[in-house]
Amino acid sequence: MKYVIGIDIGTSAVKSVLVSVEGKVVCEHAESYPLHRPNPGWSEQNPEDWADRTIESLRRLMEKSKADPADVEGISFSGQMHGLVLVDAAGTALRPAILWNDTRTTPQCCKIEQMLGSKLLDIARNQALEGFTLPKILWVQEHEPDILSQASLFLLPKDYVRYRLTGDFAMDYSDAAGTLLLDVAGKEWSADIAQAFDLPLSLCPKLVESSGQTGTLLPAVAEAAGLLPSTKVFAGGADNACGAIGAGILSEGQTMCSIGTSGVVLSYESRKDVNPQGKMHFFNHGEENAFYVMGVTLAAGHSLSWFKDTFAKESTFESLLEGIEEVPAGSGGLLFTPYISGERTPHPDADIRGSFIGMDSGHTSKHFARAVLEGITFSLRESIDIIRESGKNITEVTAIGGGAQNETWLQMQADIFNANIVKLESEQGPAMGAAILAAYGCGWFPSLEACAKQFIRPFQTYAPDPDRVKQYDGLFSIYQDVYGQTRELNQRLAAYRK
């Protein structure tokens, strides 16, 4: 039996999946690592934690599965986007990684917008937001110049892990697109952007396709992981690009909704001349010469986790959501906006905060729980609508992540999006996308799409209910008014946040 391994370097844990040539997930294993917040708004991790836990995850995966190491032909990666890892000439990380959800870089984002103007959207196709990599480099340039002077390269999280496993430095196009340093359509590092901030292009690693081979395992790593040094290692991609591959989003018009800590609506795009003018993200796909447009809700699953931890800490998610199907659509006039960490799409606003609107004494915990789910889904619909306004006809959406685990929430997505929602038979998200990249890289299939057809199978479809669609349309228009009505209030409240 032949196998490949997909590795997803997440924000809280690394997950490895062993997948057979038939597309069956034979075994999986996850290893967690800490997140550090040394100052308000900061979010950092130790890159060595990613590497050590990845090797441990591979070792445990091989032990649990009892697979013959000689049968594992390839490994590939998915990784959390944007995180800055600076390494010296010896490949040693010079400081903790600054992560995607770190918000310290607002002044640097303003500087980028002022220096580049419309050129930023023309080249990088994205606005300067705190999550992206270039603002983090500029923060280090301003606050830790000695560190930047020692840096030989900048890497992203999965690229550092892959370097530690292979000794090879590289970055794929889908992850590079989230740095603000890539000419997205031209598929090359932008000398114009780098020069504007006195950054040498030599700081940027070589660029490769997501399915490109970037070496084999170092002998010591192979021994520690229970694999062979001859195991092929492929570049991999950004977590959202790999999530798209793992959901089969590989042709025009296909769309997915992924709800994890953040929430993502992503739609395949074959045209490289698309410029959403900052309303949506526009990135390179993990498939060669393809792209995708994407909207992000910063606190999607995080809003539900926050609600549980704050108001029902002893409950499981299952018990928290038990009975919400009995609460009518609209939660009895209770609306929630999931802005508890700021927002990304369509409001790139680090200061906005969440709200419950319409509370009365008749509302129970089930009304609040349902309102949280509805608010998250309303936020994601804003991205769906922007994609539709660009001319795409979205009639079907593939659901992955936490939002695909609850039937009531799946039906809610169908009703709020007014589209069929498809749940997959075995949903492994970005880790499966990484496995598909490895399988294609190993030559098992003639294309990523052919591989996806073998590996991914629909399980159930949820159709929109016309009456609830109409009801949610009315509620959605009220939801859209909340941002404008509360923006100034939140700006005034910002001074009181400690």
N, C-alpha and C positions, 0 to 999 in steps of 0.2 A: 504494500500500500504506500502511495506517495502522499506527502503532506507539505503544506506551507504553514508559516506562522505569521499572524498579524499582531502587531504590538501597538497599543494606543497609549501614548504618554499624556495622561489627563492632568487636571489641576490638583486632584486629591489622591490619585492612584494610577499605577500602570496596570494595564490589562493585556494579557497575552491569550490568543486563541489558536488552537491547533486545528487546521481544516484539511479534510481529505480531498482527493481529486474529484470526488462527487459533489463537493460543496458542503459536506456534513461537518458541523463543529464537534470534534471528537472530545475535546477537553478545553477548559479555560482556567485561568488563575489570575488573581489580582493581588497586588502588593501596594499598600498605602505609604504615603510620606507626608511630612508636615508642611504647613503653610505658615510663613512668618510675616507678621505685621508690626515692624519695629516702630512705625510712626503712623498717625492717622492718615488713611488714604493710600498707604504703601502696601504692596503685596509682593513678597519675594519667596524664592525657594533656592535651596542648595542644589546646583546641577549634579553634584556627586550623588545625591539621594536618588535622582532619576536613574542614573547609570547603575548604581548598586542594586536598586529595587528591580530594575529591568532584568539584570542577570539572575537575581534570585527568583523572579517570576518565571523566567525560562527554565531554570533548574527544577522548580516545583512542577511546572507544566509537564516536563519530560518524565519526572518521577511518577506523577499521577497517571499519565496516559500510558506509560510503559511502551511508548513508541520507540522503534529502532532509530537512533540518530542518523543512520545512513539513509533513512527514508524521508528525512526532512530536507527538501531541496532548496527552499528559499525562505527568507524573512523580509518583511517590509514594515513600515512604520506609519502611524498617524500621530499627530502631535498638536497639543494646545498651541494656538497661533500667537504671534507677536512678541513673545517673551524674549528679552535681550540677554544673551550670554556673550560676554567678552572674554576671549582667550588670548594668551600670549603666544609667542612663536613655538613654544613647547607644547601647546594645546591645553595649558592649565587655565582653568576659569579664574578670572581676576577679582570677581566680586559675586555676591549672590545674584541670581537671575531676577530681573524686574519683569513681572508677569503682565498678562493681558488685562487683568482687572485692577491694575495699579493706576491711581488717578492723580499722581503728583505732578503730571506734566502739562497742566493747562497753560502756563506761560510759554512753554516750548511750542505747543500747538498754535498759539496766537502768533508766535514768531514765524513759524512755517507758512501760515496763511498770508502774513504780511509780506514776507520775502518773495514768495512764489506766485501769489495771486491765482489767476485762472490757469497758469501753467501746471499747477499741481493736479487739477482735475484732468487736464489734457494728457499728462504723462502717467501719473499714478492712478488716475480714475477714481480716487477716493479723497474724502476730506481728511484733514489732520485731526485725529481724535486721540484722546489720552491712551487708548489701548494699543495704538500702533507702535512700531519699533523705532522709527526715526525720532519721535519726540523723546524717547528714553535715551537714545544715544546723545541727543543734545543736552539732556539733563545731566548725564555723566560728564559731557564736555564742559558744562558750566560749573558743576559742583564737585566733580572728582577728576580734574584734568590730568592728574598723575596716572590715574587708572587708564584713561583713554590713550595716553601717550605710550603705555606699555602694550596696548592691544594690537594684535596681529590680524585678527578676524573678529567679526561678530557672527554669531550663530543663533538659531532658534532652538527651542527645547529638543525636538526629536533629532535635529542635526547634531547636537552635542552628544546625545546618547549614541547615535549611529557612529560618530567619530570614536567614541570610547570603545565601541564593539569592533570597529574595523581599522581604525587609524587613518581614515579618509575624511577630508573636509569637503562638504558639498551642501548645496541647498536646492530644493526643487522649486519650480516656478509657482506652484499653487501656494506655498508658504512664503516665498519671496514677495508675492503680490501683496501681502499684508504688512510689508515693512515701510511703505511709502518711498522706497528707494528704487523700485523696479519700474521700468517702462513696460506696462502691462501688455499692451498690444505688440510692442517691438521685441518683447522677451529678452531684455538685456538691462543691466544696471544703468541707471540714468546718471551720466556724467554731469548734466545740468543741475540736478537736485543735489548731488554730492558736493559739487563745487560751490554751490550757494552757501553751504555751511562749513566750508573748509574741511571736508572729509575726504580722505584719499579713497579712490575706488579699490585700492588694494585691501581695504577693510572688508570688502564684500567677497564672500566665497564663490567658487565656481558654481555655475548653474547647470542643473541636469533635469531631465524628465522624471516624473514620479515613478515610472516603471523602469528607469535606468539602473543598471547594476553599479554599485559603488564600492565593490570589494567583496571580501569574504571575512569570516570571523577570525580575529586574532587568536593564536593558539591558546593563550592563557584564558581568554574569555570563553572560548569553546569548551575548554575543560571544566571551567566553573559552571557553565550553563548546561552541561550534559549534551552538547552538540559536537559536530565535527568542524574542524577548521575550514573545510571545503564548502561549508554551507554558504550559498549565495546571499548577498545582502543588497536590497534594492532601496532606492532613495525614499520612497513613500511620499506622503503629502500632508497638507494642513488638515486638521481634524474635520472641518466642514467639507472640504473636497473629498476626503475619504468617506465621510458620512454619506455624501451624495453617491459615491461609487457603491458603497455598501447597501444603499437603498435602490440601486439600479437607475439613478438619475443620469442617463447617458445618451439622451436624444432630445431634440428640440421640443419644448413645451412641458417636459416632465418636471415636476415640482415636488419638494418634500418639506415637511415640517418636523423639525427636531427639537424636542424639549428636554433639556438637561438643566444644569445650573442656569445657563442662559437659554434663550429660545431663538431658533433660526428658521426662517423661510427662505428656501433656496430654489432657484429655477435655472435649468440648463440654458446656455446661450452659445450659439455657434458663431455669431458675428463679433468680430474684434473691434468694430467701429462704434459699439454702443458706449455712450457716455451718460450715465444716469444723473450727472451734475450734483453728486453728493447725496441725492435722495436715498440711494441704496448703495451697497458695496458692489464693486465689480472686480472679480478676481479670476485668475487663471484656474482652470479645472485640473484635476489629476489626469484627465484624458488629454493626450497631446493635441495642441492647437484648438482647444475648446475653452470655454469660459463659463462663469455663472454669475447671476445677480443674486444678491442676498440682503435680507433685512434682519436686524437683530433686536430682540427684547433682552435687555441686560439681566433682569431678574425674573426669569420665567419659573423654572422649577425652584429656584432660590426663594421666590415669594411664597410658594407652598411650604418649603422647609422652614422658612422664617415663621410662618403662621403656626405651624405645628409646634415648633420649639418654644414659641412664645406663649401660646394659649392652650396647647394640649401636649405638653412635653412627654407625658407618660404613654401617649397613644402611639400606635403604629399608623402608617399612612393608610392602611386598609380600614382601620377602625375610624380614623378621622373622616374618611370619605364615605363611610357606610351610611346609606340612606339619602345621599344627596340627590339621587334620581327621583325621590319623592318631592323635592323642592321644585316648584315650577320654574321654567326658564325666566331669567331676570331676577331670581333670588328675592322676590317680594319687594322690588324697588331698591335693592341694595347694589351699589356699584363699587368695584375696587379697581384702582389703577396701580399697576405693578412697578412703580417708579422708586422702589425702596433703595436702589443703588444708582439713581439717575436713570437716564434712558439713552438709547442709541437711534432706533428707527421708529417713527420719522422725526423724532425730536432729539438731536444730539445735544443733550443738556445734562451736565454733571450735577447741577444744583436742584433739579426738580425732584420731588419726593412723592411717595405714594399717598393714596387717600382711600378711605371708605366714605362713600357719599350715600346719604339716604337712610341712615340707621334709625330704627325705632324700636320700641320696647317689645314688639312682636317678633323680632328676628331672633333666631336661635343659632347655636354654633353651626348647624347644618347650612343655614342661609349664608353665614360668613364663609364657610368652606367652599360652597358652590360659587359664591361671588368671586372668590380668589381665582378659581379655575376660569370663570367667565372673563375676568379682567385680563388674565394672561392671554386668553384666546382672542379677545378683542385687540390687544396690542399686536399680536401676530397677524390678525386680519389687516391691520394697517399696511403691513408689508405685502400681503396678498393683493390688496387693492392697487398699490403702486405698480406692481408687476402687471396687473390687468390693464391699468391705464396706459402702459407702454405698448399695448397691442396684443399681449398674449391672452389666449383663451384657456383659463385654468378650470377644468372640470373634474380633475382628480388630483389628490394630494396623498403622497405616501407618508405615513406617520411613523417616526422612530423616537427612541428615548423614553423618558418617563411619561410623556403624554400619550404613549401608545399602550400603557399598562392598565388603564382603567376604561371600561366600556362606556361609562357615562361621559367621560371626557372625550372619547373618540366620537361619540354621537354629537356632543356639543361642538366639536371642531367641524363636523359635517354641516351642522345647522348654521354656525356663525360664518364659515367660509363659503357656504352654499356650493359645496363640491363633494364628490364621493371621497371618503377617507379610506385608504387601503392599509391594513395592518399586515405585516409580514409574518410568515410561518416561524422563522428563527431570526430575530432581530439582534444583530451584534454591532450595528452602527459602524463607527469609524474603524474598529478593529477588523471587521469583515472587509471593509474597503481596502485596508492595508493588506489583508490576505489575498484579495483579488488582484491587487497590484503585483504581489509576489508570484501568484499563479500565472499571470500574463507574462511577467518578466522571465519566468522559467520556460516559457514557450508552450504551456499547456493548452492555450487557446489562441485563435488568430486575432482576437480583439478583446478589449475590456467588456464590451457589450455581450459578446458570446460567453465570456466567463460569468458575467452577472446573471445571464439567463439560466446557467447551470447551478449557480450558487444561491440565488435568491428566489423565493417562492411566496406569492401572495397567500394569505390565510383567510382574511375576512374583509368585506367591504361594508362601510357604513354610509347609507344614502341620506341626503338632507331631507328633513320633514318640512314641507312647504309652509305650514302654519308657524312653526318655530323659526324658520328662516325670516318670515315677515316680522315676527315679534323681535327677533334679534337685530334686524335692520334698524328698527326704531330705537332700541337700546344703544346700539353702536353709535348712532348720531349724537346721543347724549354723552356717551363715553368720550367721544372726540372733543366735546366742549370742555371737559374737565381740565385738560392740560392748560388751555388758555386762561381759564378762570382761576387756576391755582398757581400759575407760574410766579406772579409777583409776590403772592403770599409766601411762597417757599423761598424766594430770594431774600425777603425780609427775615424769615425764620433762620436763615443760614447762619446769622451771627450768634445764634443761641445754641448751635450744635457743638457739642464738646466730645 
